[in-house]
Amino acid sequence: MVTITTRAVEYPADGLTMVGYLALPAGVGCRPAVLIGPEGMGLSDVERRRADALAELGYVALAFDLHGGRYVGDPEEMLARCMPLLADPDRIAAVGYGTGGAIALELGRDGVDLRAIATVNGLTTGRPGEAARIRCPVWAGVGSEDPIMPPAQRDAFTAEMRAADVDWRLVVYGGALHAFHHPPVDHTVLPGVGHHPRHAQRAWRDVVDLLAECLPATE
């Protein structure tokens, strides 16, 4: 296992001081990097552990902040904060969950030079023609019983990817709800949200396989 170091990283965005989490593998050479977008509630130990795991594989991993260092446990406050965000690098991949996954897709639609995009539970669609700017493979995962990302949303996402001739994959995890990848929390969650341990492990392996294919840590 690769030795890693971690630290908090502050940076300004959206009028706030964001507090991200950076995990670095040992060594001084250049390494490929992965951005990790959190669920709408904000950066938590779940994303920090994912950053650690990717750093152990040899990636520079940055889990970014959404709410200026806060974790928003109230669903109504979270939605009020995240909905405006959704309306509104050479060897880098973007991996996101929920809101973070939607942001990863928006980076691609904005033409950011990414090597891969992975989105779990964040199958948003852009404005007509925007997906043509995506220049890397896109992997998406969603639960079959996710009421927030229902079949109609999945169909719209796949239609957008097909029309733009994107190299894309969609994995539907049978029986899983929204945020199936996220361990149980001790606060109120939206209806239709629930953890599915087996599919959470499968989705993580799918993300790691995408990175190994498109952005090898030893590159």
C-alpha positions as CSV (number, residue, x, y, z in Angstrom):
1,M,0.0,0.0,0.0
2,V,1.3,3.5,-0.9
3,T,2.1,5.8,2.0
4,I,-0.1,9.0,1.8
5,T,-0.3,12.4,3.4
6,T,-3.5,14.4,3.8
7,R,-4.4,18.0,4.5
8,A,-7.2,20.5,4.4
9,V,-7.0,23.0,1.5
10,E,-8.8,26.4,1.6
11,Y,-9.7,28.2,-1.5
12,P,-12.3,31.0,-2.4
13,A,-15.4,30.2,-4.5
14,D,-18.9,31.5,-4.7
15,G,-18.1,34.2,-2.1
16,L,-17.2,31.5,0.5
17,T,-14.0,30.1,1.8
18,M,-14.1,26.4,0.8
19,V,-12.3,23.8,2.7
20,G,-11.4,20.8,0.5
21,Y,-9.5,17.7,1.4
22,L,-6.3,16.8,-0.4
23,A,-4.7,13.3,-0.3
24,L,-1.3,12.8,-1.7
25,P,0.7,9.6,-2.5
26,A,4.3,9.5,-1.4
27,G,7.0,10.6,-3.9
28,V,7.9,13.8,-5.7
29,G,7.0,12.9,-9.3
30,C,4.0,14.2,-11.2
31,R,0.9,12.1,-10.6
32,P,-2.5,12.0,-12.3
33,A,-5.2,13.8,-10.3
34,V,-8.8,13.0,-9.5
35,L,-11.4,15.6,-8.3
36,I,-14.1,14.1,-6.0
37,G,-17.4,15.8,-5.8
38,P,-19.6,15.1,-2.7
39,E,-23.3,14.6,-2.2
40,G,-25.5,17.7,-1.8
41,M,-25.1,17.7,2.0
42,G,-21.4,18.5,1.5
43,L,-17.9,17.1,2.1
44,S,-17.9,14.4,4.7
45,D,-15.6,11.6,5.9
46,V,-17.1,9.4,3.1
47,E,-15.4,11.5,0.4
48,R,-12.3,11.9,2.5
49,R,-12.0,8.1,2.7
50,R,-12.5,7.9,-1.0
51,A,-9.7,10.4,-1.5
52,D,-7.4,8.4,0.8
53,A,-8.2,5.2,-1.2
54,L,-7.4,6.9,-4.5
55,A,-4.2,8.3,-3.1
56,E,-3.2,4.8,-2.0
57,L,-3.6,3.8,-5.7
58,G,-1.2,6.5,-6.7
59,Y,-3.5,9.4,-7.6
60,V,-3.5,13.0,-6.2
61,A,-7.1,13.2,-4.9
62,L,-8.9,16.4,-4.0
63,A,-12.4,16.1,-2.5
64,F,-13.9,19.5,-3.0
65,D,-16.2,21.5,-0.7
66,L,-19.7,22.8,-1.6
67,H,-20.8,24.9,1.4
68,G,-17.8,26.8,2.8
69,G,-16.7,24.1,5.3
70,R,-20.2,23.2,6.4
71,Y,-22.0,19.9,6.2
72,V,-25.7,20.7,5.6
73,G,-27.8,18.0,7.3
74,D,-31.2,19.6,6.7
75,P,-32.6,18.4,3.4
76,E,-34.5,21.7,2.7
77,E,-31.4,23.8,3.4
78,M,-29.3,21.5,1.2
79,L,-31.7,21.8,-1.7
80,A,-31.9,25.6,-1.4
81,R,-28.1,25.7,-1.5
82,C,-27.5,23.1,-4.3
83,M,-30.2,24.0,-6.8
84,P,-28.6,27.3,-7.7
85,L,-25.2,25.6,-8.0
86,L,-26.7,23.2,-10.6
87,A,-28.3,25.9,-12.6
88,D,-25.5,28.0,-12.7
89,P,-6.5,20.1,-16.6
90,D,-4.4,17.6,-18.7
91,R,-4.2,14.5,-16.5
92,I,-7.3,15.0,-14.4
93,A,-10.5,13.0,-13.9
94,A,-13.6,14.1,-12.2
95,V,-15.6,11.7,-9.9
96,G,-18.7,12.9,-8.3
97,Y,-21.7,11.7,-6.2
98,G,-25.1,13.3,-6.4
99,T,-24.6,17.0,-6.7
100,G,-20.9,16.4,-7.1
101,G,-21.5,14.1,-10.0
102,A,-23.7,16.7,-11.7
103,I,-20.8,19.2,-11.3
104,A,-18.4,16.7,-12.8
105,L,-20.6,16.4,-15.9
106,E,-20.9,20.2,-16.1
107,L,-17.1,20.4,-16.1
108,G,-17.2,18.2,-19.2
109,R,-19.9,20.2,-20.9
110,D,-17.9,23.4,-20.2
111,G,-15.1,21.8,-22.2
112,V,-12.6,21.2,-19.4
113,D,-9.9,18.9,-20.5
114,L,-10.6,15.8,-18.4
115,R,-9.5,12.2,-19.0
116,A,-12.6,10.7,-17.5
117,I,-15.9,11.6,-15.8
118,A,-17.7,9.3,-13.3
119,T,-21.0,10.3,-11.8
120,V,-23.1,8.3,-9.3
121,N,-26.7,9.5,-8.8
122,G,-26.0,12.7,-10.8
123,L,-27.5,12.1,-14.2
124,T,-28.4,15.7,-15.0
125,T,-28.7,16.9,-18.6
126,G,-27.3,20.1,-20.0
127,R,-28.5,22.6,-22.5
128,P,-28.8,21.5,-26.2
129,G,-25.4,21.0,-27.8
130,E,-23.3,21.3,-24.6
131,A,-22.5,17.6,-24.3
132,A,-20.6,17.9,-27.6
133,R,-17.8,19.6,-25.6
134,I,-17.2,16.5,-23.5
135,R,-13.9,15.1,-24.7
136,C,-13.5,12.0,-22.5
137,P,-15.3,8.8,-21.5
138,V,-18.3,9.2,-19.2
139,W,-19.4,6.5,-16.7
140,A,-22.6,6.8,-14.8
141,G,-24.2,4.7,-12.1
142,V,-27.7,4.9,-10.7
143,G,-30.0,2.8,-8.6
144,S,-33.0,1.2,-10.4
145,E,-35.3,2.3,-7.6
146,D,-33.9,5.9,-7.3
147,P,-37.0,8.2,-7.4
148,I,-34.7,11.3,-7.8
149,M,-33.1,9.9,-10.9
150,P,-36.1,7.9,-12.4
151,P,-36.2,6.1,-15.7
152,A,-37.2,9.3,-17.6
153,Q,-34.1,11.1,-16.3
154,R,-31.9,8.1,-17.3
155,D,-33.5,8.2,-20.7
156,A,-32.8,11.9,-21.1
157,F,-29.2,11.4,-20.0
158,T,-28.5,8.6,-22.5
159,A,-30.2,10.5,-25.3
160,E,-27.9,13.5,-24.6
161,M,-24.8,11.3,-24.6
162,R,-25.9,9.5,-27.8
163,A,-26.7,12.7,-29.6
164,A,-23.3,14.1,-28.7
165,D,-21.5,10.9,-29.7
166,V,-19.9,10.7,-26.3
167,D,-18.1,7.5,-25.2
168,W,-20.5,6.7,-22.3
169,R,-21.6,3.9,-20.1
170,L,-24.6,3.7,-17.7
171,V,-24.8,1.0,-15.0
172,V,-28.2,0.5,-13.3
173,Y,-27.8,-1.2,-10.0
174,G,-30.9,-3.4,-9.4
175,G,-32.9,-2.6,-6.2
176,A,-30.8,0.4,-5.2
177,L,-32.2,3.7,-4.0
178,H,-30.7,7.2,-4.3
179,A,-27.3,7.6,-2.6
180,F,-27.0,3.9,-2.4
181,H,-23.2,4.3,-2.2
182,H,-23.4,6.4,1.0
183,P,-23.2,4.7,4.5
184,P,-26.2,5.4,6.8
185,V,-26.3,8.8,8.4
186,D,-27.8,10.0,11.7
187,H,-29.9,12.8,10.4
188,T,-33.0,13.2,8.3
189,V,-32.7,12.2,4.7
190,L,-34.9,12.7,1.7
191,P,-37.4,10.0,0.8
192,G,-36.0,7.4,-1.6
193,V,-32.5,7.5,-0.1
194,G,-30.8,4.4,1.2
195,H,-27.6,2.6,1.5
196,H,-26.9,-0.6,-0.5
197,P,-23.6,-2.1,0.7
198,R,-23.1,-4.6,-2.1
199,H,-23.8,-2.1,-4.9
200,A,-21.7,0.5,-3.2
201,Q,-18.7,-1.8,-3.4
202,R,-19.5,-2.6,-7.0
203,A,-19.9,1.1,-8.0
204,W,-16.5,1.9,-6.3
205,R,-14.8,-0.9,-8.3
206,D,-16.4,0.4,-11.5
207,V,-15.0,3.9,-10.8
208,V,-11.6,2.5,-10.1
209,D,-11.7,0.5,-13.3
210,L,-12.6,3.6,-15.3
211,L,-9.6,5.4,-13.8
212,A,-7.3,2.5,-14.5
213,E,-8.5,2.5,-18.1
214,C,-8.5,6.2,-18.8
215,L,-5.9,7.6,-16.3
216,P,-3.6,5.0,-15.0
217,A,-1.9,5.9,-11.8
218,T,1.4,4.8,-13.1
219,E,1.2,7.0,-16.3
